[in-house]
Amino acid sequence: MRTTLPPPDLEYPETDGQPMANNTIQAEVMMTLKENLEAMFRHRDDVFIAIDLFW
């Protein structure tokens, strides 16, 4: 006979309390990725590309 155990109580925290890294290099990488994705999907009306800089 096989029994199924209930899933364990899991908690996925939203933060670890540490600040996120913010620097110009990360902004440049994000913009490069965004611009390349926009170029890749420029002919698609059903694709929206966005980034979040935590401003």
PDBQT receptor file of N, H, CA, C and O in Angstrom, charges set to zero:
ATOM      1  N   MET A   1       0.848  -1.175   0.000  1.00  0.00    +0.000 N 
ATOM      2  CA  MET A   1       0.000   0.000   0.000  1.00  0.00    +0.000 C 
ATOM      3  C   MET A   1       0.889   1.232   0.000  1.00  0.00    +0.000 C 
ATOM      4  O   MET A   1       1.846   1.318   0.770  1.00  0.00    +0.000 OA
ATOM      5  N   ARG A   2       0.576   2.165  -0.851  1.00  0.00    +0.000 N 
ATOM      6  H   ARG A   2      -0.201   2.095  -1.477  1.00  0.00    +0.000 HD
ATOM      7  CA  ARG A   2       1.350   3.397  -0.990  1.00  0.00    +0.000 C 
ATOM      8  C   ARG A   2       0.556   4.558  -0.407  1.00  0.00    +0.000 C 
ATOM      9  O   ARG A   2      -0.625   4.732  -0.709  1.00  0.00    +0.000 OA
ATOM     10  N   THR A   3       1.220   5.349   0.434  1.00  0.00    +0.000 N 
ATOM     11  H   THR A   3       2.179   5.207   0.680  1.00  0.00    +0.000 HD
ATOM     12  CA  THR A   3       0.561   6.524   0.995  1.00  0.00    +0.000 C 
ATOM     13  C   THR A   3       1.298   7.771   0.535  1.00  0.00    +0.000 C 
ATOM     14  O   THR A   3       2.498   7.747   0.260  1.00  0.00    +0.000 OA
ATOM     15  N   THR A   4       0.557   8.840   0.460  1.00  0.00    +0.000 N 
ATOM     16  H   THR A   4      -0.417   8.859   0.683  1.00  0.00    +0.000 HD
ATOM     17  CA  THR A   4       1.133  10.117   0.050  1.00  0.00    +0.000 C 
ATOM     18  C   THR A   4       1.264  11.008   1.269  1.00  0.00    +0.000 C 
ATOM     19  O   THR A   4       0.302  11.229   2.005  1.00  0.00    +0.000 OA
ATOM     20  N   LEU A   5       2.465  11.515   1.469  1.00  0.00    +0.000 N 
ATOM     21  H   LEU A   5       3.247  11.336   0.871  1.00  0.00    +0.000 HD
ATOM     22  CA  LEU A   5       2.694  12.418   2.585  1.00  0.00    +0.000 C 
ATOM     23  C   LEU A   5       2.295  13.832   2.201  1.00  0.00    +0.000 C 
ATOM     24  O   LEU A   5       2.436  14.219   1.041  1.00  0.00    +0.000 OA
ATOM     25  N   PRO A   6       1.801  14.606   3.151  1.00  0.00    +0.000 N 
ATOM     26  CA  PRO A   6       1.480  16.003   2.829  1.00  0.00    +0.000 C 
ATOM     27  C   PRO A   6       2.778  16.765   2.545  1.00  0.00    +0.000 C 
ATOM     28  O   PRO A   6       3.826  16.437   3.101  1.00  0.00    +0.000 OA
ATOM     29  N   PRO A   7       2.708  17.776   1.683  1.00  0.00    +0.000 N 
ATOM     30  CA  PRO A   7       3.925  18.539   1.384  1.00  0.00    +0.000 C 
ATOM     31  C   PRO A   7       4.401  19.273   2.632  1.00  0.00    +0.000 C 
ATOM     32  O   PRO A   7       3.587  19.701   3.451  1.00  0.00    +0.000 OA
ATOM     33  N   PRO A   8       5.719  19.422   2.781  1.00  0.00    +0.000 N 
ATOM     34  CA  PRO A   8       6.217  20.149   3.955  1.00  0.00    +0.000 C 
ATOM     35  C   PRO A   8       5.844  21.624   3.867  1.00  0.00    +0.000 C 
ATOM     36  O   PRO A   8       5.645  22.166   2.780  1.00  0.00    +0.000 OA
ATOM     37  N   ASP A   9       5.756  22.259   5.023  1.00  0.00    +0.000 N 
ATOM     38  H   ASP A   9       5.918  21.819   5.907  1.00  0.00    +0.000 HD
ATOM     39  CA  ASP A   9       5.479  23.696   5.047  1.00  0.00    +0.000 C 
ATOM     40  C   ASP A   9       6.721  24.430   4.537  1.00  0.00    +0.000 C 
ATOM     41  O   ASP A   9       7.772  24.405   5.179  1.00  0.00    +0.000 OA
ATOM     42  N   LEU A  10       6.596  25.068   3.405  1.00  0.00    +0.000 N 
ATOM     43  H   LEU A  10       5.743  25.088   2.884  1.00  0.00    +0.000 HD
ATOM     44  CA  LEU A  10       7.712  25.790   2.813  1.00  0.00    +0.000 C 
ATOM     45  C   LEU A  10       7.445  27.282   2.880  1.00  0.00    +0.000 C 
ATOM     46  O   LEU A  10       6.312  27.733   2.711  1.00  0.00    +0.000 OA
ATOM     47  N   GLU A  11       8.481  28.026   3.123  1.00  0.00    +0.000 N 
ATOM     48  H   GLU A  11       9.401  27.660   3.260  1.00  0.00    +0.000 HD
ATOM     49  CA  GLU A  11       8.371  29.477   3.118  1.00  0.00    +0.000 C 
ATOM     50  C   GLU A  11       9.403  30.018   2.135  1.00  0.00    +0.000 C 
ATOM     51  O   GLU A  11      10.590  29.712   2.242  1.00  0.00    +0.000 OA
ATOM     52  N   TYR A  12       8.952  30.816   1.186  1.00  0.00    +0.000 N 
ATOM     53  H   TYR A  12       7.987  31.064   1.099  1.00  0.00    +0.000 HD
ATOM     54  CA  TYR A  12       9.822  31.441   0.217  1.00  0.00    +0.000 C 
ATOM     55  C   TYR A  12       9.901  32.932   0.548  1.00  0.00    +0.000 C 
ATOM     56  O   TYR A  12       9.007  33.695   0.181  1.00  0.00    +0.000 OA
ATOM     57  N   PRO A  13      10.959  33.351   1.235  1.00  0.00    +0.000 N 
ATOM     58  CA  PRO A  13      11.057  34.757   1.635  1.00  0.00    +0.000 C 
ATOM     59  C   PRO A  13      11.209  35.678   0.433  1.00  0.00    +0.000 C 
ATOM     60  O   PRO A  13      11.771  35.302  -0.596  1.00  0.00    +0.000 OA
ATOM     61  N   GLU A  14      10.698  36.886   0.588  1.00  0.00    +0.000 N 
ATOM     62  H   GLU A  14      10.242  37.191   1.424  1.00  0.00    +0.000 HD
ATOM     63  CA  GLU A  14      10.808  37.880  -0.478  1.00  0.00    +0.000 C 
ATOM     64  C   GLU A  14      12.171  38.548  -0.487  1.00  0.00    +0.000 C 
ATOM     65  O   GLU A  14      12.579  39.101  -1.508  1.00  0.00    +0.000 OA
ATOM     66  N   THR A  15      12.879  38.509   0.628  1.00  0.00    +0.000 N 
ATOM     67  H   THR A  15      12.547  38.060   1.458  1.00  0.00    +0.000 HD
ATOM     68  CA  THR A  15      14.181  39.155   0.722  1.00  0.00    +0.000 C 
ATOM     69  C   THR A  15      15.025  38.441   1.761  1.00  0.00    +0.000 C 
ATOM     70  O   THR A  15      14.505  37.757   2.643  1.00  0.00    +0.000 OA
ATOM     71  N   ASP A  16      16.329  38.609   1.644  1.00  0.00    +0.000 N 
ATOM     72  H   ASP A  16      16.751  39.164   0.928  1.00  0.00    +0.000 HD
ATOM     73  CA  ASP A  16      17.227  38.076   2.661  1.00  0.00    +0.000 C 
ATOM     74  C   ASP A  16      17.731  39.185   3.579  1.00  0.00    +0.000 C 
ATOM     75  O   ASP A  16      18.601  38.963   4.420  1.00  0.00    +0.000 OA
ATOM     76  N   GLY A  17      17.167  40.394   3.404  1.00  0.00    +0.000 N 
ATOM     77  H   GLY A  17      16.460  40.574   2.720  1.00  0.00    +0.000 HD
ATOM     78  CA  GLY A  17      17.545  41.516   4.242  1.00  0.00    +0.000 C 
ATOM     79  C   GLY A  17      18.794  42.236   3.774  1.00  0.00    +0.000 C 
ATOM     80  O   GLY A  17      19.173  43.256   4.351  1.00  0.00    +0.000 OA
ATOM     81  N   GLN A  18      19.427  41.729   2.753  1.00  0.00    +0.000 N 
ATOM     82  H   GLN A  18      19.119  40.901   2.285  1.00  0.00    +0.000 HD
ATOM     83  CA  GLN A  18      20.644  42.342   2.229  1.00  0.00    +0.000 C 
ATOM     84  C   GLN A  18      20.287  43.233   1.041  1.00  0.00    +0.000 C 
ATOM     85  O   GLN A  18      19.390  42.901   0.267  1.00  0.00    +0.000 OA
ATOM     86  N   PRO A  19      20.988  44.372   0.890  1.00  0.00    +0.000 N 
ATOM     87  CA  PRO A  19      20.703  45.234  -0.260  1.00  0.00    +0.000 C 
ATOM     88  C   PRO A  19      21.133  44.566  -1.568  1.00  0.00    +0.000 C 
ATOM     89  O   PRO A  19      22.101  43.808  -1.615  1.00  0.00    +0.000 OA
ATOM     90  N   MET A  20      20.381  44.875  -2.623  1.00  0.00    +0.000 N 
ATOM     91  H   MET A  20      19.594  45.491  -2.585  1.00  0.00    +0.000 HD
ATOM     92  CA  MET A  20      20.733  44.352  -3.940  1.00  0.00    +0.000 C 
ATOM     93  C   MET A  20      21.822  45.221  -4.545  1.00  0.00    +0.000 C 
ATOM     94  O   MET A  20      21.889  46.422  -4.286  1.00  0.00    +0.000 OA
ATOM     95  N   ALA A  21      22.662  44.612  -5.341  1.00  0.00    +0.000 N 
ATOM     96  H   ALA A  21      22.607  43.636  -5.551  1.00  0.00    +0.000 HD
ATOM     97  CA  ALA A  21      23.720  45.361  -6.000  1.00  0.00    +0.000 C 
ATOM     98  C   ALA A  21      23.117  46.306  -7.032  1.00  0.00    +0.000 C 
ATOM     99  O   ALA A  21      22.210  45.927  -7.774  1.00  0.00    +0.000 OA
ATOM    100  N   ASN A  22      23.610  47.509  -7.077  1.00  0.00    +0.000 N 
ATOM    101  H   ASN A  22      24.346  47.818  -6.474  1.00  0.00    +0.000 HD
ATOM    102  CA  ASN A  22      23.178  48.518  -8.041  1.00  0.00    +0.000 C 
ATOM    103  C   ASN A  22      24.425  49.196  -8.558  1.00  0.00    +0.000 C 
ATOM    104  O   ASN A  22      25.162  49.813  -7.789  1.00  0.00    +0.000 OA
ATOM    105  N   ASN A  23      24.665  49.092  -9.826  1.00  0.00    +0.000 N 
ATOM    106  H   ASN A  23      24.066  48.591 -10.450  1.00  0.00    +0.000 HD
ATOM    107  CA  ASN A  23      25.813  49.789 -10.378  1.00  0.00    +0.000 C 
ATOM    108  C   ASN A  23      25.608  50.023 -11.866  1.00  0.00    +0.000 C 
ATOM    109  O   ASN A  23      24.679  49.487 -12.471  1.00  0.00    +0.000 OA
ATOM    110  N   THR A  24      26.474  50.818 -12.438  1.00  0.00    +0.000 N 
ATOM    111  H   THR A  24      27.228  51.254 -11.947  1.00  0.00    +0.000 HD
ATOM    112  CA  THR A  24      26.355  51.191 -13.842  1.00  0.00    +0.000 C 
ATOM    113  C   THR A  24      26.515  49.989 -14.769  1.00  0.00    +0.000 C 
ATOM    114  O   THR A  24      25.841  49.908 -15.796  1.00  0.00    +0.000 OA
ATOM    115  N   ILE A  25      27.385  49.071 -14.424  1.00  0.00    +0.000 N 
ATOM    116  H   ILE A  25      27.933  49.138 -13.590  1.00  0.00    +0.000 HD
ATOM    117  CA  ILE A  25      27.604  47.893 -15.275  1.00  0.00    +0.000 C 
ATOM    118  C   ILE A  25      26.314  47.091 -15.391  1.00  0.00    +0.000 C 
ATOM    119  O   ILE A  25      25.945  46.666 -16.485  1.00  0.00    +0.000 OA
ATOM    120  N   GLN A  26      25.625  46.881 -14.268  1.00  0.00    +0.000 N 
ATOM    121  H   GLN A  26      25.925  47.226 -13.379  1.00  0.00    +0.000 HD
ATOM    122  CA  GLN A  26      24.364  46.139 -14.327  1.00  0.00    +0.000 C 
ATOM    123  C   GLN A  26      23.332  46.867 -15.171  1.00  0.00    +0.000 C 
ATOM    124  O   GLN A  26      22.594  46.232 -15.923  1.00  0.00    +0.000 OA
ATOM    125  N   ALA A  27      23.267  48.187 -15.060  1.00  0.00    +0.000 N 
ATOM    126  H   ALA A  27      23.867  48.704 -14.449  1.00  0.00    +0.000 HD
ATOM    127  CA  ALA A  27      22.317  48.958 -15.864  1.00  0.00    +0.000 C 
ATOM    128  C   ALA A  27      22.643  48.821 -17.352  1.00  0.00    +0.000 C 
ATOM    129  O   ALA A  27      21.741  48.680 -18.178  1.00  0.00    +0.000 OA
ATOM    130  N   GLU A  28      23.923  48.861 -17.687  1.00  0.00    +0.000 N 
ATOM    131  H   GLU A  28      24.656  48.975 -17.016  1.00  0.00    +0.000 HD
ATOM    132  CA  GLU A  28      24.327  48.725 -19.094  1.00  0.00    +0.000 C 
ATOM    133  C   GLU A  28      23.988  47.338 -19.633  1.00  0.00    +0.000 C 
ATOM    134  O   GLU A  28      23.526  47.209 -20.766  1.00  0.00    +0.000 OA
ATOM    135  N   VAL A  29      24.213  46.308 -18.835  1.00  0.00    +0.000 N 
ATOM    136  H   VAL A  29      24.588  46.413 -17.914  1.00  0.00    +0.000 HD
ATOM    137  CA  VAL A  29      23.879  44.942 -19.261  1.00  0.00    +0.000 C 
ATOM    138  C   VAL A  29      22.377  44.811 -19.474  1.00  0.00    +0.000 C 
ATOM    139  O   VAL A  29      21.935  44.235 -20.468  1.00  0.00    +0.000 OA
ATOM    140  N   MET A  30      21.592  45.346 -18.537  1.00  0.00    +0.000 N 
ATOM    141  H   MET A  30      21.951  45.814 -17.730  1.00  0.00    +0.000 HD
ATOM    142  CA  MET A  30      20.136  45.275 -18.665  1.00  0.00    +0.000 C 
ATOM    143  C   MET A  30      19.659  46.003 -19.912  1.00  0.00    +0.000 C 
ATOM    144  O   MET A  30      18.797  45.501 -20.633  1.00  0.00    +0.000 OA
ATOM    145  N   MET A  31      20.214  47.185 -20.170  1.00  0.00    +0.000 N 
ATOM    146  H   MET A  31      20.914  47.593 -19.584  1.00  0.00    +0.000 HD
ATOM    147  CA  MET A  31      19.808  47.950 -21.354  1.00  0.00    +0.000 C 
ATOM    148  C   MET A  31      20.209  47.231 -22.636  1.00  0.00    +0.000 C 
ATOM    149  O   MET A  31      19.449  47.216 -23.604  1.00  0.00    +0.000 OA
ATOM    150  N   THR A  32      21.395  46.639 -22.645  1.00  0.00    +0.000 N 
ATOM    151  H   THR A  32      22.012  46.652 -21.859  1.00  0.00    +0.000 HD
ATOM    152  CA  THR A  32      21.842  45.890 -23.826  1.00  0.00    +0.000 C 
ATOM    153  C   THR A  32      20.911  44.714 -24.096  1.00  0.00    +0.000 C 
ATOM    154  O   THR A  32      20.508  44.487 -25.237  1.00  0.00    +0.000 OA
ATOM    155  N   LEU A  33      20.573  43.973 -23.055  1.00  0.00    +0.000 N 
ATOM    156  H   LEU A  33      20.900  44.158 -22.128  1.00  0.00    +0.000 HD
ATOM    157  CA  LEU A  33      19.650  42.851 -23.225  1.00  0.00    +0.000 C 
ATOM    158  C   LEU A  33      18.291  43.330 -23.722  1.00  0.00    +0.000 C 
ATOM    159  O   LEU A  33      17.712  42.740 -24.634  1.00  0.00    +0.000 OA
ATOM    160  N   LYS A  34      17.788  44.402 -23.117  1.00  0.00    +0.000 N 
ATOM    161  H   LYS A  34      18.258  44.881 -22.376  1.00  0.00    +0.000 HD
ATOM    162  CA  LYS A  34      16.485  44.940 -23.521  1.00  0.00    +0.000 C 
ATOM    163  C   LYS A  34      16.501  45.368 -24.983  1.00  0.00    +0.000 C 
ATOM    164  O   LYS A  34      15.591  45.032 -25.742  1.00  0.00    +0.000 OA
ATOM    165  N   GLU A  35      17.536  46.110 -25.379  1.00  0.00    +0.000 N 
ATOM    166  H   GLU A  35      18.274  46.383 -24.762  1.00  0.00    +0.000 HD
ATOM    167  CA  GLU A  35      17.620  46.591 -26.761  1.00  0.00    +0.000 C 
ATOM    168  C   GLU A  35      17.739  45.436 -27.751  1.00  0.00    +0.000 C 
ATOM    169  O   GLU A  35      17.147  45.481 -28.829  1.00  0.00    +0.000 OA
ATOM    170  N   ASN A  36      18.495  44.410 -27.394  1.00  0.00    +0.000 N 
ATOM    171  H   ASN A  36      18.976  44.374 -26.518  1.00  0.00    +0.000 HD
ATOM    172  CA  ASN A  36      18.628  43.256 -28.289  1.00  0.00    +0.000 C 
ATOM    173  C   ASN A  36      17.327  42.478 -28.399  1.00  0.00    +0.000 C 
ATOM    174  O   ASN A  36      16.967  42.021 -29.483  1.00  0.00    +0.000 OA
ATOM    175  N   LEU A  37      16.615  42.324 -27.280  1.00  0.00    +0.000 N 
ATOM    176  H   LEU A  37      16.908  42.696 -26.399  1.00  0.00    +0.000 HD
ATOM    177  CA  LEU A  37      15.320  41.649 -27.340  1.00  0.00    +0.000 C 
ATOM    178  C   LEU A  37      14.325  42.458 -28.162  1.00  0.00    +0.000 C 
ATOM    179  O   LEU A  37      13.545  41.894 -28.929  1.00  0.00    +0.000 OA
ATOM    180  N   GLU A  38      14.351  43.779 -28.003  1.00  0.00    +0.000 N 
ATOM    181  H   GLU A  38      14.985  44.237 -27.380  1.00  0.00    +0.000 HD
ATOM    182  CA  GLU A  38      13.460  44.629 -28.807  1.00  0.00    +0.000 C 
ATOM    183  C   GLU A  38      13.768  44.482 -30.287  1.00  0.00    +0.000 C 
ATOM    184  O   GLU A  38      12.851  44.426 -31.106  1.00  0.00    +0.000 OA
ATOM    185  N   ALA A  39      15.044  44.420 -30.640  1.00  0.00    +0.000 N 
ATOM    186  H   ALA A  39      15.788  44.466 -29.974  1.00  0.00    +0.000 HD
ATOM    187  CA  ALA A  39      15.416  44.239 -32.045  1.00  0.00    +0.000 C 
ATOM    188  C   ALA A  39      14.978  42.871 -32.548  1.00  0.00    +0.000 C 
ATOM    189  O   ALA A  39      14.503  42.735 -33.676  1.00  0.00    +0.000 OA
ATOM    190  N   MET A  40      15.142  41.862 -31.703  1.00  0.00    +0.000 N 
ATOM    191  H   MET A  40      15.528  41.972 -30.787  1.00  0.00    +0.000 HD
ATOM    192  CA  MET A  40      14.790  40.496 -32.097  1.00  0.00    +0.000 C 
ATOM    193  C   MET A  40      13.291  40.346 -32.342  1.00  0.00    +0.000 C 
ATOM    194  O   MET A  40      12.880  39.600 -33.232  1.00  0.00    +0.000 OA
ATOM    195  N   PHE A  41      12.469  41.052 -31.555  1.00  0.00    +0.000 N 
ATOM    196  H   PHE A  41      12.803  41.658 -30.833  1.00  0.00    +0.000 HD
ATOM    197  CA  PHE A  41      11.020  40.919 -31.652  1.00  0.00    +0.000 C 
ATOM    198  C   PHE A  41      10.361  42.141 -32.283  1.00  0.00    +0.000 C 
ATOM    199  O   PHE A  41       9.163  42.353 -32.091  1.00  0.00    +0.000 OA
ATOM    200  N   ARG A  42      11.101  42.940 -33.022  1.00  0.00    +0.000 N 
ATOM    201  H   ARG A  42      12.073  42.767 -33.178  1.00  0.00    +0.000 HD
ATOM    202  CA  ARG A  42      10.568  44.196 -33.569  1.00  0.00    +0.000 C 
ATOM    203  C   ARG A  42       9.371  44.003 -34.490  1.00  0.00    +0.000 C 
ATOM    204  O   ARG A  42       8.568  44.922 -34.650  1.00  0.00    +0.000 OA
ATOM    205  N   HIS A  43       9.236  42.835 -35.095  1.00  0.00    +0.000 N 
ATOM    206  H   HIS A  43       9.889  42.089 -34.965  1.00  0.00    +0.000 HD
ATOM    207  CA  HIS A  43       8.123  42.594 -36.022  1.00  0.00    +0.000 C 
ATOM    208  C   HIS A  43       6.929  41.918 -35.331  1.00  0.00    +0.000 C 
ATOM    209  O   HIS A  43       5.945  41.573 -35.987  1.00  0.00    +0.000 OA
ATOM    210  N   ARG A  44       7.017  41.732 -34.024  1.00  0.00    +0.000 N 
ATOM    211  H   ARG A  44       7.816  42.012 -33.491  1.00  0.00    +0.000 HD
ATOM    212  CA  ARG A  44       5.948  41.061 -33.283  1.00  0.00    +0.000 C 
ATOM    213  C   ARG A  44       5.170  42.073 -32.471  1.00  0.00    +0.000 C 
ATOM    214  O   ARG A  44       5.730  42.766 -31.622  1.00  0.00    +0.000 OA
ATOM    215  N   ASP A  45       3.868  42.158 -32.738  1.00  0.00    +0.000 N 
ATOM    216  H   ASP A  45       3.413  41.595 -33.429  1.00  0.00    +0.000 HD
ATOM    217  CA  ASP A  45       3.008  43.062 -31.977  1.00  0.00    +0.000 C 
ATOM    218  C   ASP A  45       2.557  42.457 -30.646  1.00  0.00    +0.000 C 
ATOM    219  O   ASP A  45       2.012  43.160 -29.795  1.00  0.00    +0.000 OA
ATOM    220  N   ASP A  46       2.784  41.159 -30.471  1.00  0.00    +0.000 N 
ATOM    221  H   ASP A  46       3.226  40.588 -31.162  1.00  0.00    +0.000 HD
ATOM    222  CA  ASP A  46       2.324  40.486 -29.259  1.00  0.00    +0.000 C 
ATOM    223  C   ASP A  46       3.429  40.312 -28.214  1.00  0.00    +0.000 C 
ATOM    224  O   ASP A  46       3.262  39.552 -27.259  1.00  0.00    +0.000 OA
ATOM    225  N   VAL A  47       4.558  41.011 -28.387  1.00  0.00    +0.000 N 
ATOM    226  H   VAL A  47       4.694  41.628 -29.162  1.00  0.00    +0.000 HD
ATOM    227  CA  VAL A  47       5.675  40.900 -27.448  1.00  0.00    +0.000 C 
ATOM    228  C   VAL A  47       5.956  42.271 -26.846  1.00  0.00    +0.000 C 
ATOM    229  O   VAL A  47       6.057  43.267 -27.562  1.00  0.00    +0.000 OA
ATOM    230  N   PHE A  48       6.082  42.311 -25.529  1.00  0.00    +0.000 N 
ATOM    231  H   PHE A  48       6.000  41.502 -24.947  1.00  0.00    +0.000 HD
ATOM    232  CA  PHE A  48       6.416  43.541 -24.813  1.00  0.00    +0.000 C 
ATOM    233  C   PHE A  48       7.663  43.276 -23.988  1.00  0.00    +0.000 C 
ATOM    234  O   PHE A  48       7.704  42.314 -23.220  1.00  0.00    +0.000 OA
ATOM    235  N   ILE A  49       8.675  44.109 -24.135  1.00  0.00    +0.000 N 
ATOM    236  H   ILE A  49       8.642  44.890 -24.759  1.00  0.00    +0.000 HD
ATOM    237  CA  ILE A  49       9.934  43.953 -23.406  1.00  0.00    +0.000 C 
ATOM    238  C   ILE A  49      10.029  45.089 -22.393  1.00  0.00    +0.000 C 
ATOM    239  O   ILE A  49       9.845  46.254 -22.742  1.00  0.00    +0.000 OA
ATOM    240  N   ALA A  50      10.315  44.750 -21.148  1.00  0.00    +0.000 N 
ATOM    241  H   ALA A  50      10.465  43.803 -20.864  1.00  0.00    +0.000 HD
ATOM    242  CA  ALA A  50      10.457  45.757 -20.107  1.00  0.00    +0.000 C 
ATOM    243  C   ALA A  50      11.561  45.347 -19.145  1.00  0.00    +0.000 C 
ATOM    244  O   ALA A  50      11.934  44.176 -19.073  1.00  0.00    +0.000 OA
ATOM    245  N   ILE A  51      12.077  46.316 -18.410  1.00  0.00    +0.000 N 
ATOM    246  H   ILE A  51      11.774  47.267 -18.468  1.00  0.00    +0.000 HD
ATOM    247  CA  ILE A  51      13.061  46.034 -17.361  1.00  0.00    +0.000 C 
ATOM    248  C   ILE A  51      12.649  46.802 -16.119  1.00  0.00    +0.000 C 
ATOM    249  O   ILE A  51      11.876  47.756 -16.202  1.00  0.00    +0.000 OA
ATOM    250  N   ASP A  52      13.155  46.394 -14.984  1.00  0.00    +0.000 N 
ATOM    251  H   ASP A  52      13.783  45.618 -14.916  1.00  0.00    +0.000 HD
ATOM    252  CA  ASP A  52      12.851  47.048 -13.719  1.00  0.00    +0.000 C 
ATOM    253  C   ASP A  52      14.159  47.468 -13.073  1.00  0.00    +0.000 C 
ATOM    254  O   ASP A  52      14.972  46.621 -12.703  1.00  0.00    +0.000 OA
ATOM    255  N   LEU A  53      14.365  48.765 -12.937  1.00  0.00    +0.000 N 
ATOM    256  H   LEU A  53      13.705  49.453 -13.238  1.00  0.00    +0.000 HD
ATOM    257  CA  LEU A  53      15.592  49.288 -12.359  1.00  0.00    +0.000 C 
ATOM    258  C   LEU A  53      15.414  49.669 -10.890  1.00  0.00    +0.000 C 
ATOM    259  O   LEU A  53      16.330  50.238 -10.297  1.00  0.00    +0.000 OA
ATOM    260  N   PHE A  54      14.262  49.373 -10.290  1.00  0.00    +0.000 N 
ATOM    261  H   PHE A  54      13.518  48.911 -10.772  1.00  0.00    +0.000 HD
ATOM    262  CA  PHE A  54      13.976  49.713  -8.895  1.00  0.00    +0.000 C 
ATOM    263  C   PHE A  54      14.144  51.204  -8.625  1.00  0.00    +0.000 C 
ATOM    264  O   PHE A  54      14.712  51.585  -7.601  1.00  0.00    +0.000 OA
ATOM    265  N   TRP A  55      13.664  52.039  -9.517  1.00  0.00    +0.000 N 
ATOM    266  H   TRP A  55      13.202  51.729 -10.349  1.00  0.00    +0.000 HD
ATOM    267  CA  TRP A  55      13.766  53.492  -9.305  1.00  0.00    +0.000 C 
ATOM    268  C   TRP A  55      12.780  53.935  -8.282  1.00  0.00    +0.000 C 
ATOM    269  O   TRP A  55      12.711  55.122  -7.965  1.00  0.00    +0.000 OA
TER     270      TRP A  55
